[in-house]
Protein backbone atom coordinates (compact mmCIF):
# COMPACT_ATOMS: atom_id res chain seq x y z
CA UNK A 1 0.00 0.00 0.00
CA UNK A 2 1.37 3.41 -1.00
CA UNK A 3 2.36 6.04 1.50
CA UNK A 4 0.37 9.28 1.21
CA UNK A 5 3.42 11.35 0.26
CA UNK A 6 4.43 8.89 -2.46
CA UNK A 7 1.26 9.64 -4.44
CA UNK A 8 2.45 13.00 -5.81
CA UNK A 9 5.71 14.84 -6.61
CA UNK A 10 8.09 15.52 -3.73
CA UNK A 11 8.16 19.26 -4.45
CA UNK A 12 5.79 21.67 -6.15
CA UNK A 13 2.71 19.45 -6.15
CA UNK A 14 -0.57 21.31 -6.68
CA UNK A 15 -3.26 20.80 -4.03
CA UNK A 16 -6.72 22.01 -5.06
CA UNK A 17 -7.94 24.22 -2.20
CA UNK A 18 -11.54 23.21 -1.46
CA UNK A 19 -11.42 21.67 -4.93
CA UNK A 20 -11.19 23.76 -8.11
CA UNK A 21 -13.12 26.49 -6.31
CA UNK A 22 -12.46 29.19 -8.89
CA UNK A 23 -14.57 27.34 -11.47
CA UNK A 24 -17.03 25.44 -9.22
CA UNK A 25 -18.59 25.98 -5.80
CA UNK A 26 -16.08 25.12 -3.08
CA UNK A 27 -16.18 21.79 -1.24
CA UNK A 28 -18.64 20.21 -3.67
CA UNK A 29 -18.18 16.98 -5.57
CA UNK A 30 -18.12 18.97 -8.81
CA UNK A 31 -15.20 21.07 -7.54
CA UNK A 32 -13.28 17.93 -6.59
CA UNK A 33 -13.97 16.18 -9.89
CA UNK A 34 -12.88 19.24 -11.89
CA UNK A 35 -9.71 19.55 -9.79
CA UNK A 36 -8.71 16.03 -10.66
CA UNK A 37 -9.57 16.52 -14.33
CA UNK A 38 -7.47 19.67 -14.58
CA UNK A 39 -4.37 17.89 -13.31
CA UNK A 40 -4.16 18.72 -9.59
CA UNK A 41 -2.02 16.23 -7.70
CA UNK A 42 -4.19 16.15 -4.58
CA UNK A 43 -7.23 17.75 -2.96
CA UNK A 44 -7.83 19.81 0.18
CA UNK A 45 -11.18 20.00 1.94
CA UNK A 46 -12.78 20.87 5.28
CA UNK A 47 -14.43 18.28 7.52
CA UNK A 48 -17.22 19.03 10.00
CA UNK A 49 -19.62 16.80 11.91
CA UNK A 50 -23.39 17.21 11.94
CA UNK A 51 -25.71 16.88 14.91
CA UNK A 52 -26.34 13.24 13.93
CA UNK A 53 -22.61 12.49 13.61
CA UNK A 54 -22.33 12.54 9.83
CA UNK A 55 -19.06 13.91 8.45
CA UNK A 56 -19.65 16.54 5.76
CA UNK A 57 -17.41 18.80 3.68
CA UNK A 58 -17.98 22.48 4.43
CA UNK A 59 -15.72 25.40 5.29
CA UNK A 60 -17.71 28.02 7.19
CA UNK A 61 -19.14 27.74 10.66
CA UNK A 62 -22.45 29.15 9.42
CA UNK A 63 -24.39 28.24 6.31
CA UNK A 64 -25.41 31.60 4.88
CA UNK A 65 -22.45 32.41 2.61
CA UNK A 66 -22.56 29.31 0.43
CA UNK A 67 -26.10 27.91 0.71
CA UNK A 68 -29.71 29.08 0.45
CA UNK A 69 -30.46 28.28 4.10
CA UNK A 70 -32.37 31.54 4.59
CA UNK A 71 -34.84 30.50 1.87
CA UNK A 72 -35.81 27.20 3.51
CA UNK A 73 -39.16 27.37 5.35
CA UNK A 74 -38.48 24.00 6.99
CA UNK A 75 -35.41 25.51 8.66
CA UNK A 76 -37.00 28.74 9.82
CA UNK A 77 -35.63 29.69 13.22
CA UNK A 78 -32.36 27.80 12.66
CA UNK A 79 -30.73 29.92 9.97
CA UNK A 80 -28.53 31.69 12.54
CA UNK A 81 -27.20 28.40 13.93
CA UNK A 82 -23.89 26.80 13.00
CA UNK A 83 -23.47 23.66 10.93
CA UNK A 84 -22.93 21.26 13.87
CA UNK A 85 -26.51 22.06 15.01
CA UNK A 86 -28.02 20.66 11.80
CA UNK A 87 -28.67 17.03 10.89
CA UNK A 88 -27.50 15.73 7.54
CA UNK A 89 -31.12 15.37 6.42
CA UNK A 90 -31.56 19.10 7.04
CA UNK A 91 -28.36 19.94 5.17
CA UNK A 92 -29.52 17.88 2.19
CA UNK A 93 -32.32 20.42 1.68
CA UNK A 94 -29.81 23.12 0.83
CA UNK A 95 -28.60 24.33 -2.55
CA UNK A 96 -24.82 24.65 -2.21
CA UNK A 97 -24.13 25.72 -5.79
CA UNK A 98 -26.31 28.59 -7.02
CA UNK A 99 -24.58 31.12 -4.75
CA UNK A 100 -21.43 30.63 -6.85
CA UNK A 101 -23.19 31.80 -10.01
CA UNK A 102 -24.81 34.73 -8.24
CA UNK A 103 -21.77 35.99 -6.31
CA UNK A 104 -19.15 34.96 -8.89
CA UNK A 105 -16.35 35.06 -6.28
CA UNK A 106 -13.52 34.65 -8.81
CA UNK A 107 -15.17 36.52 -11.74
CA UNK A 108 -15.01 33.31 -13.78
CA UNK A 109 -18.73 33.44 -14.58
CA UNK A 110 -18.54 37.01 -15.90
CA UNK A 111 -15.44 36.11 -17.90
CA UNK A 112 -17.28 33.29 -19.66
CA UNK A 113 -15.23 30.43 -18.24
CA UNK A 114 -18.36 28.52 -17.22
CA UNK A 115 -20.72 27.42 -20.00
CA UNK A 116 -24.45 26.78 -19.72
CA UNK A 117 -24.07 23.04 -19.19
CA UNK A 118 -21.63 23.61 -16.34
CA UNK A 119 -23.96 26.18 -14.80
CA UNK A 120 -26.66 23.52 -14.69
CA UNK A 121 -24.32 21.17 -12.85
CA UNK A 122 -23.36 23.94 -10.43
CA UNK A 123 -27.01 24.58 -9.49
CA UNK A 124 -27.39 20.88 -8.65
CA UNK A 125 -24.61 20.81 -6.04
CA UNK A 126 -25.33 19.88 -2.44
CA UNK A 127 -23.18 19.61 0.71
CA UNK A 128 -21.42 16.26 0.30
CA UNK A 129 -20.59 13.58 2.78
CA UNK A 130 -16.93 12.83 3.35
CA UNK A 131 -17.75 9.25 2.35
CA UNK A 132 -18.76 10.49 -1.12
CA UNK A 133 -15.35 12.09 -1.63
CA UNK A 134 -13.50 9.08 -0.25
CA UNK A 135 -15.25 6.88 -2.79
CA UNK A 136 -13.99 9.15 -5.57
CA UNK A 137 -10.47 9.19 -4.14
CA UNK A 138 -10.36 5.44 -3.66
CA UNK A 139 -11.55 4.82 -7.22
CA UNK A 140 -8.68 6.94 -8.61
CA UNK A 141 -6.04 6.37 -5.89
CA UNK A 142 -6.18 10.13 -5.37
CA UNK A 143 -4.83 11.73 -2.16
CA UNK A 144 -6.70 14.27 -0.05
CA UNK A 145 -5.72 16.62 2.77
CA UNK A 146 -8.58 16.64 5.29
CA UNK A 147 -8.67 19.74 7.48
CA UNK A 148 -10.60 19.20 10.71
CA UNK A 149 -12.63 22.39 10.92
CA UNK A 150 -13.99 24.39 13.85
CA UNK A 151 -13.18 23.94 17.51
CA UNK A 152 -15.75 21.90 19.45
CA UNK A 153 -16.18 21.02 23.14
CA UNK A 154 -13.57 18.40 24.01
CA UNK A 155 -15.82 15.34 24.17
CA UNK A 156 -17.55 16.28 20.93
CA UNK A 157 -14.22 16.96 19.22
CA UNK A 158 -12.86 13.60 20.37
CA UNK A 159 -15.97 11.90 19.07
CA UNK A 160 -15.47 13.59 15.69
CA UNK A 161 -11.96 12.12 15.48
CA UNK A 162 -13.30 8.68 16.39
CA UNK A 163 -15.98 8.87 13.69
CA UNK A 164 -13.43 10.07 11.13
CA UNK A 165 -10.87 7.37 11.83
CA UNK A 166 -13.54 4.66 11.89
CA UNK A 167 -14.75 5.83 8.47
CA UNK A 168 -11.25 5.82 6.99
CA UNK A 169 -10.67 2.28 8.19
CA UNK A 170 -14.10 1.08 7.05
CA UNK A 171 -13.48 2.50 3.58
CA UNK A 172 -9.83 1.41 3.49
CA UNK A 173 -8.67 4.94 2.70
CA UNK A 174 -6.05 5.48 5.40
CA UNK A 175 -3.22 5.62 2.83
CA UNK A 176 -4.96 8.36 0.83
CA UNK A 177 -5.39 10.84 3.67
CA UNK A 178 -3.41 13.54 5.47
CA UNK A 179 -5.22 15.03 8.48
CA UNK A 180 -4.52 18.68 9.30
CA UNK A 181 -5.88 21.12 11.86
CA UNK A 182 -5.31 24.46 13.55
CA UNK A 183 -6.31 22.70 16.78
CA UNK A 184 -3.11 20.77 17.38
CA UNK A 185 -4.55 18.83 20.30
CA UNK A 186 -6.79 17.05 17.81
CA UNK A 187 -3.69 15.91 15.95
CA UNK A 188 -2.47 14.29 19.15
CA UNK A 189 -5.73 12.38 19.39
CA UNK A 190 -5.28 11.11 15.84
CA UNK A 191 -1.81 9.82 16.63
CA UNK A 192 -2.98 8.19 19.85
CA UNK A 193 -5.71 6.31 18.03
CA UNK A 194 -4.01 5.63 14.68
CA UNK A 195 -0.29 6.58 14.67
CA UNK A 196 0.30 5.60 11.04
CA UNK A 197 -2.05 8.24 9.54
CA UNK A 198 0.02 11.32 8.66
CA UNK A 199 -0.88 14.63 10.27
CA UNK A 200 -0.02 18.28 9.66
CA UNK A 201 -0.07 21.31 11.96
CA UNK A 202 -1.70 24.42 10.51
CA UNK A 203 -0.76 27.94 11.56
CA UNK A 204 -1.64 31.37 10.19
CA UNK A 205 -0.01 34.33 11.92
CA UNK A 206 3.23 33.12 13.50
CA UNK A 207 5.31 30.02 14.15
CA UNK A 208 5.05 28.28 17.51
CA UNK A 209 8.01 28.80 19.84
CA UNK A 210 10.76 26.19 19.63
CA UNK A 211 9.24 25.06 16.34
CA UNK A 212 11.22 21.88 15.68
CA UNK A 213 10.71 20.54 19.20
CA UNK A 214 7.05 21.55 19.10
CA UNK A 215 6.37 19.69 15.85
CA UNK A 216 8.34 16.66 16.96
CA UNK A 217 6.28 16.52 20.13
CA UNK A 218 3.11 16.56 18.01
CA UNK A 219 4.57 13.73 15.87
CA UNK A 220 3.40 15.44 12.70
CA UNK A 221 4.75 14.59 9.27
CA UNK A 222 4.11 18.06 7.86
CA UNK A 223 3.83 21.72 8.79
CA UNK A 224 1.27 23.97 7.06
CA UNK A 225 2.00 27.66 7.66
CA UNK A 226 0.36 30.47 5.70
CA UNK A 227 2.50 31.02 2.61
CA UNK A 228 3.82 34.42 3.78
CA UNK A 229 5.52 32.71 6.75
CA UNK A 230 7.59 30.38 4.58
CA UNK A 231 11.28 30.96 3.90
CA UNK A 232 13.98 28.79 2.39
CA UNK A 233 15.61 28.59 5.81
CA UNK A 234 12.41 27.26 7.36
CA UNK A 235 11.97 24.58 4.69
CA UNK A 236 15.60 23.49 5.01
CA UNK A 237 15.46 23.40 8.81
CA UNK A 238 12.37 21.23 8.94
CA UNK A 239 13.52 19.01 6.07
CA UNK A 240 16.58 18.23 8.15
CA UNK A 241 14.24 16.79 10.77
CA UNK A 242 12.07 14.88 8.29
CA UNK A 243 9.15 17.34 8.39
CA UNK A 244 7.65 18.53 5.09
CA UNK A 245 6.44 22.11 4.58
CA UNK A 246 3.25 22.76 2.59
CA UNK A 247 1.89 26.20 1.70
CA UNK A 248 -1.55 27.81 1.64
CA UNK A 249 -3.05 29.60 -0.22
CA UNK A 250 -1.03 30.44 -3.35
CA UNK A 251 -2.68 31.90 -6.43
CA UNK A 252 0.30 33.83 -7.79
CA UNK A 253 2.53 32.06 -10.31
CA UNK A 254 5.70 33.88 -9.27
CA UNK A 255 5.21 32.96 -5.62
CA UNK A 256 4.50 29.37 -6.64
CA UNK A 257 7.87 29.19 -8.43
CA UNK A 258 9.65 30.68 -5.39
CA UNK A 259 8.12 28.08 -3.09
CA UNK A 260 9.01 25.24 -5.44
CA UNK A 261 12.61 26.45 -5.47
CA UNK A 262 12.59 26.42 -1.67
CA UNK A 263 11.56 22.78 -1.71
CA UNK A 264 7.97 23.11 -0.52
CA UNK A 265 6.17 19.77 -0.83
CA UNK A 266 2.74 20.92 -2.01
CA UNK A 267 1.00 24.23 -2.58
CA UNK A 268 -2.72 24.77 -1.99
CA UNK A 269 -4.29 26.92 -4.71
CA UNK A 270 -7.76 28.14 -5.65
CA UNK A 271 -6.66 27.99 -9.32
CA UNK A 272 -5.25 24.48 -9.76
CA UNK A 273 -6.19 24.50 -13.45
CA UNK A 274 -3.86 27.46 -14.03
CA UNK A 275 -1.05 26.50 -11.67
CA UNK A 276 -0.76 23.04 -13.20
CA UNK A 277 -0.74 24.39 -16.73
CA UNK A 278 1.97 26.94 -15.98
CA UNK A 279 3.89 25.07 -13.31
Beta strands, then each sheet from edge to edge (+ up, - down):
strand 1: 13-17
strand 2: 42-49
strand 3: 55-57
strand 4: 144-148
strand 5: 177-181
strand 6: 199-203
strand 7: 222-225
strand 8: 244-245
strand 9: 266-269
sheet 1: 3+ 2- 1- 9-
sheet 2: 3+ 2- 4- 5- 6- 7- 8-
end
